[in-house]
Amino acid sequence: MDTPRITPLDDDTAPFDANEFDAGYLARLSGEPQCLGATRGWRAGRADADAGCRSSQESSFRRIA
């Protein structure tokens, strides 16, 4: 499923905030919907958690030969 991405023009000028990263990470783990107007740090945290969720799901399936 493709997620629409809306990036403000000045997104790279905002400093990275670790608290926003943590908030995005926790929002993903708790199943909160994605916020299209979220900051860069929040989106990065959510993406990091999403990648972790995908890799743990993939590793939970055993391949039987």
N, C-alpha and C positions, 0 to 999 in steps of 0.2 A: 504494500500500500504506500503510495507516495504521499508525503506530508507537504502541504503548501508552505513555502518559506517566504516571509516578508521581512526584508532587511532594510532598516533605515539607512539613508545615505551616509550618515555620520557614525555608523556602527563601530568602525575601527578607531574612532577618536575617543570613545569612552574607555576609561581604565577598566581592566579586568578586576572583578570583585569576587573573592573567594566565597563570601557569604551568599552571593547570588548563585554561584556554581552549586553550593550545597543545597540551596533551596530548590533549584531545578532538579538536582539528583533525587532529593527526597520526594519531590512532587511526582516524578516518574515512578518511583517505587511504590508510592501510595495510590497510584492510578488516577492522579489528577489530570484533567485535560490539558493539552498543550496550549500555551498562550501565544498567540501570533504576534503580540506586541512586546514579547519578553526581551529582556536584555541579552547581550551576547553571553555573559557568564551563566545566566539561567539556562539558555539554550544549550550551552556546552555541557553543563551538568546533566541536563535531561538526556542529551545524546550519549554521554558517557554511561549513564545508568541503563539506557536502552541497549547499548552495545553489550553491557554486562548481562542483561536479562536474556538477550538472544544467545550469547555464548553459553550460558548456564543451561538454557533449554536444549540447545543442540547437544551438549555433553551429557544430558540426562537420558538421552535415548541410546540404547545399546544396539550395536550392529551385530546381528547373529549371522554367522556364515554357515 
